[in-house]
Amino acid sequence: MTKKDAVGLASRVVAIYLLLWAFDSATYLPARFFSLAHHSTALSGGYFADLDRVEIMEGLVRIAALLILSLLFFRGGPAVQRLLSVSDQSPQAPAQQGFQSTNT
């Protein structure tokens, strides 16, 4: 297996993980909607109805972000390859970059 194949496989695994995480987050939405319906009828909304609305919006944003990330990782591309691959170059020490000693 080449390095490119390994990075492609790893990106697909990450994409599936993110997709399953989005599905897991989606399973909480029915309970949030039920809670919102319950709190909206009692005492004309209030704090808990607002809290339920915020939790629903936060859940929808999380699901959308996870699906977008999942799609990006599934497609791969140069950015994902750079993220998941190990560079072969060893980093230079900061003291050696651009400093020259002048011994006169």
Residue, then its C-alpha position, 0 to 999 in steps of 0.5 A: m500500500t502506498k502512502k497516497d493509498a493510506v492517506g486516502l483510506a484514512s480520509r475515508v475512515v475519518a469521513i465515515y466517523l464524522l458521518l456517524w457522529a452527525f447521525d448521532s447528533a440527529t437522533y437528539l433532535p426529536a427529543r428537543f422538538f418534543s421538549l420545545a412543544h411542551h415548554s411552548t404551551a406551558l406559561s407561554g414559553g419562557y426560559f425553557a422554550d428559549l433554551d430548547r430553541v437554542e439547543i435545536m439551532e446548535g444541533l442543526v449547526r453541528i450536524a451541518a458542520l459535520l456533514i460538510l467536514s465528512l464530505l470534504f474528507f470523503r473527497g480527499g484533495p491536497a489539503v486533506q492529504r497534507l493534513l493526514s500525511v507525515s512530512d518527510q522533511s525534518p524541521q530546522a531549528p529556529a536559531q539556524q534559519g537566517f542567522q549568520s555569524t560574523n566573526t571578524 
